[in-house]
């Protein structure tokens, strides 16, 4: 590895530094803490809403958080929403109308930092019990700007990649569409122009840090904008097969501490 030590490290969480069974290795925690102690800015950039962040605060004890695929700047340590870039109601309604026309079996949920609402036929995989009633049509309760709109094929007739291919054509110029799990049938939809990469670039600019001095790690399409923007970036070897097309390098699988290994090498570089 050549070059200089980065000034900012940005990492996705699930499938990148958090195992799919929820664990974070001590080696990974130690690598991020050491980088932080050396003065490097740390950003955890995730699709998660704030209600899923307490374990990250507890594990690392350091760092900044960008949640909702770039839609929110979140104070990880004080549990406060600092800024949001939300999806207007009219964009939500137009998105739903267009997706229902091309994917008839689709169902929807909508979330903000403090709520999660779903249609009855939308079968949640993670927020079970948070909203256990549901409505017949999500339009009934769609009255406020949203952090994220979720579109699911609960019958899994289409994969996330297949859904994304359809949605990118239908929703161009209206919203930002991505996904974070190729094995599921779920799209994650944000306001137009909102992405992990866009918000990370904004935060770096506020810190007077150029893309060349930023390093990022990610495993799925919702990470691709961040991998593209950073001067150095690593797709996870066990992530989405298209990851290497968007990143500059590839890290070992998250189960092999791929991110920690790269960070350890980066920290050995001159400042």
C-alpha positions as CSV (number, residue, x, y, z in Angstrom):
1,X,0.0,0.0,0.0
2,X,1.3,3.4,-1.0
3,X,0.3,7.0,-0.5
4,X,-0.5,9.0,2.7
5,X,-2.6,8.3,5.7
6,X,-6.3,9.3,5.0
7,X,-8.0,12.2,6.8
8,X,-11.4,10.6,6.8
9,X,-12.6,7.0,6.9
10,X,-16.2,6.2,5.9
11,X,-17.7,2.8,6.3
12,X,-21.0,1.0,5.7
13,X,-22.1,-1.1,8.6
14,X,-24.1,-4.3,7.8
15,X,-22.1,-6.8,5.7
16,X,-19.1,-4.5,5.8
17,X,-18.1,-4.2,9.5
18,X,-21.2,-5.8,11.1
19,X,-21.7,-9.5,10.5
20,X,-25.1,-10.6,9.3
21,X,-25.6,-12.2,12.7
22,X,-25.0,-8.9,14.3
23,X,-21.4,-9.2,15.7
24,X,-18.6,-6.7,15.3
25,X,-15.1,-8.1,15.8
26,X,-12.8,-6.7,18.4
27,X,-10.1,-6.2,15.7
28,X,-12.5,-4.0,13.8
29,X,-13.4,-2.0,16.8
30,X,-9.8,-1.5,17.7
31,X,-8.8,-0.4,14.2
32,X,-11.5,2.3,14.1
33,X,-10.7,3.5,17.6
34,X,-7.0,3.7,16.7
35,X,-7.7,5.7,13.6
36,X,-9.9,8.1,15.6
37,X,-7.2,8.5,18.2
38,X,-4.7,9.5,15.4
39,X,-7.0,12.3,14.4
40,X,-8.8,10.7,11.5
41,X,-12.5,11.6,11.0
42,X,-14.7,8.5,11.2
43,X,-18.1,8.3,9.6
44,X,-20.5,5.3,9.8
45,X,-22.6,5.7,6.7
46,X,-25.6,3.4,6.7
47,X,-29.1,2.7,5.5
48,X,-30.1,2.1,9.1
49,X,-32.5,4.5,10.8
50,X,-31.4,5.9,14.2
51,X,-33.4,3.3,16.2
52,X,-30.9,0.7,15.0
53,X,-27.8,2.8,16.0
54,X,-27.4,2.2,19.8
55,X,-25.4,-0.9,19.4
56,X,-23.0,1.0,17.1
57,X,-22.5,3.7,19.7
58,X,-22.0,1.0,22.4
59,X,-19.5,-1.0,20.3
60,X,-17.3,1.8,19.0
61,X,-17.8,4.8,21.3
62,X,-16.5,7.1,18.6
63,X,-17.4,8.5,15.2
64,X,-20.1,10.3,13.3
65,X,-23.2,8.8,11.7
66,X,-25.0,9.3,8.4
67,X,-28.2,7.3,8.4
68,X,-31.0,6.5,5.9
69,X,-28.6,6.1,2.9
70,X,-27.6,9.8,3.2
71,X,-30.9,11.3,4.3
72,X,-29.8,12.1,7.8
73,X,-26.9,13.4,9.8
74,X,-27.2,11.9,13.2
75,X,-25.5,12.7,16.5
76,X,-24.6,9.1,17.5
77,X,-23.5,10.0,21.0
78,X,-26.3,12.2,22.0
79,X,-29.1,10.5,20.1
80,X,-30.1,13.6,18.1
81,X,-31.1,14.2,14.5
82,X,-28.9,17.1,13.3
83,X,-30.0,17.5,9.7
84,X,-32.3,15.7,7.3
85,X,-32.9,15.6,3.6
86,X,-36.3,14.1,3.3
87,X,-38.5,12.9,0.5
88,X,-41.5,15.2,-0.2
89,X,-45.0,13.7,0.0
90,X,-45.6,14.4,-3.7
91,X,-42.5,12.4,-4.7
92,X,-43.6,9.6,-2.4
93,X,-47.0,9.4,-4.1
94,X,-45.7,9.6,-7.6
95,X,-43.2,6.9,-6.8
96,X,-45.9,4.6,-5.4
97,X,-48.1,5.2,-8.4
98,X,-45.4,4.4,-10.9
99,X,-44.1,1.3,-9.1
100,X,-47.6,-0.1,-8.7
101,X,-48.1,0.1,-12.5
102,X,-44.9,-1.8,-13.3
103,X,-44.6,-4.2,-10.3
104,X,-48.2,-5.0,-9.4
105,X,-47.3,-7.2,-6.5
106,X,-45.2,-4.5,-4.8
107,X,-46.1,-3.3,-1.2
108,X,-44.8,-0.3,0.7
109,X,-43.6,1.0,4.0
110,X,-42.5,4.4,5.0
111,X,-40.2,5.5,7.8
112,X,-38.7,8.5,9.5
113,X,-36.4,8.7,12.5
114,X,-39.3,8.1,14.9
115,X,-41.9,6.0,13.0
116,X,-42.3,3.0,10.7
117,X,-45.6,2.5,8.9
118,X,-46.5,-0.3,6.4
119,X,-49.1,-1.8,4.3
120,X,-50.7,-5.0,5.7
121,X,-49.2,-7.1,2.8
122,X,-45.8,-5.7,3.4
123,X,-44.0,-8.3,5.5
124,X,-41.2,-6.7,7.6
125,X,-38.1,-8.6,8.3
126,X,-36.5,-6.4,10.9
127,X,-39.1,-4.1,12.4
128,X,-41.6,-6.8,13.4
129,X,-43.8,-5.5,16.2
130,X,-42.9,-1.9,15.6
131,X,-46.0,-1.5,13.5
132,X,-48.0,-4.7,13.7
133,X,-51.3,-3.5,12.3
134,X,-50.6,-1.9,8.9
135,X,-52.9,-0.1,6.5
136,X,-54.5,-1.3,3.3
137,X,-52.8,1.3,1.2
138,X,-49.8,3.3,2.4
139,X,-51.2,6.5,0.8
140,X,-53.7,6.6,3.7
141,X,-51.1,7.7,6.2
142,X,-48.6,9.4,3.8
143,X,-48.8,13.0,5.2
144,X,-45.3,14.0,5.9
145,X,-41.8,14.0,4.3
146,X,-40.1,10.7,4.8
147,X,-36.6,9.5,5.5
148,X,-37.0,6.5,3.3
149,X,-39.7,4.7,1.3
150,X,-39.4,1.0,1.2
151,X,-40.8,-1.2,-1.7
152,X,-41.0,-4.9,-1.2
153,X,-42.1,-8.0,-3.2
154,X,-43.0,-10.2,-0.3
155,X,-43.5,-13.1,-2.6
156,X,-39.9,-12.6,-3.8
157,X,-40.9,-13.2,-7.4
158,X,-38.4,-10.5,-8.3
159,X,-34.9,-10.0,-6.8
160,X,-33.7,-6.7,-5.5
161,X,-31.5,-6.4,-8.6
162,X,-34.5,-7.0,-10.9
163,X,-36.6,-4.6,-9.0
164,X,-33.9,-2.0,-9.1
165,X,-33.5,-2.3,-12.9
166,X,-37.2,-1.6,-13.4
167,X,-37.3,1.2,-10.8
168,X,-34.3,3.1,-12.1
169,X,-36.1,3.5,-15.5
170,X,-39.5,4.4,-14.1
171,X,-38.3,6.8,-11.4
172,X,-35.5,8.7,-13.1
173,X,-35.5,12.3,-12.0
174,X,-38.1,11.8,-9.3
175,X,-36.3,10.0,-6.5
176,X,-33.1,8.1,-5.7
177,X,-33.5,4.3,-5.7
178,X,-31.1,1.7,-4.4
179,X,-31.0,-1.5,-2.4
180,X,-28.8,-3.0,0.3
181,X,-29.5,-6.7,0.0
182,X,-29.3,-8.7,-3.3
183,X,-30.8,-11.8,-1.6
184,X,-34.0,-10.0,-0.6
185,X,-36.7,-8.3,-2.7
186,X,-36.5,-4.8,-1.3
187,X,-35.9,-1.3,-2.7
188,X,-34.8,1.7,-0.5
189,X,-36.0,5.0,-1.9
190,X,-34.8,8.5,-0.9
191,X,-35.3,12.1,-2.1
192,X,-33.8,12.9,-5.5
193,X,-30.1,13.6,-5.1
194,X,-29.8,12.0,-1.7
195,X,-27.2,9.2,-1.4
196,X,-24.4,8.1,0.8
197,X,-21.9,9.6,-1.5
198,X,-23.6,13.0,-1.8
199,X,-23.9,13.4,1.9
200,X,-20.4,12.2,2.7
201,X,-19.1,14.7,0.2
202,X,-21.0,17.4,1.9
203,X,-19.6,16.5,5.3
204,X,-16.1,16.2,4.0
205,X,-16.4,19.7,2.4
206,X,-17.4,21.1,5.8
207,X,-14.2,19.6,7.3
208,X,-12.1,20.9,4.4
209,X,-11.2,17.4,3.4
210,X,-10.9,16.5,-0.3
211,X,-12.1,13.2,-1.8
212,X,-8.5,12.2,-2.3
213,X,-8.0,12.1,1.4
214,X,-11.1,10.0,2.1
215,X,-11.3,6.2,2.2
216,X,-14.6,4.3,2.1
217,X,-15.8,0.7,2.5
218,X,-19.1,-0.9,1.3
219,X,-20.8,-4.0,0.1
220,X,-24.0,-3.2,-1.8
221,X,-25.5,-0.8,-4.3
222,X,-26.5,1.8,-1.7
223,X,-22.7,2.1,-1.1
224,X,-21.7,2.6,-4.7
225,X,-22.0,6.4,-4.7
226,X,-19.7,6.6,-1.7
227,X,-17.2,4.1,-3.2
228,X,-17.1,6.2,-6.4
229,X,-16.6,9.5,-4.7
230,X,-13.7,8.7,-2.3
231,X,-10.2,8.8,-3.6
232,X,-9.6,5.4,-2.1
233,X,-12.4,2.9,-1.7
234,X,-12.9,-0.8,-1.1
235,X,-15.7,-3.1,-2.1
236,X,-16.1,-6.1,0.1
237,X,-15.1,-9.4,-1.5
238,X,-18.2,-11.1,-0.2
239,X,-20.5,-8.2,-1.2
240,X,-22.6,-7.4,-4.4
241,X,-20.8,-8.7,-7.5
242,X,-20.9,-5.2,-9.1
243,X,-19.0,-3.7,-6.1
244,X,-15.6,-3.8,-7.7
245,X,-16.9,-1.8,-10.7
246,X,-17.5,1.2,-8.4
247,X,-14.5,0.9,-6.0
248,X,-10.8,1.4,-6.5
249,X,-9.9,-1.8,-4.6
250,X,-11.4,-4.9,-3.0
251,X,-11.2,-5.8,0.7
252,X,-11.3,-9.3,2.2
253,X,-14.8,-10.5,3.3
254,X,-16.2,-8.9,6.4
255,X,-16.0,-12.2,8.2
256,X,-12.3,-12.1,7.7
257,X,-11.9,-8.5,9.1
258,X,-11.3,-7.1,5.7
259,X,-12.0,-3.5,6.7
260,X,-9.8,-3.8,9.8
261,X,-6.9,-5.2,7.8
262,X,-7.0,-2.2,5.3
263,X,-7.3,0.3,8.1
264,X,-4.3,-1.1,9.9
265,X,-2.3,-0.8,6.7
266,X,-3.5,2.8,6.1
267,X,-2.5,3.8,9.6
268,X,1.1,2.6,8.9
269,X,1.4,5.2,6.1
270,X,3.0,8.6,6.7
271,X,0.6,11.5,7.6
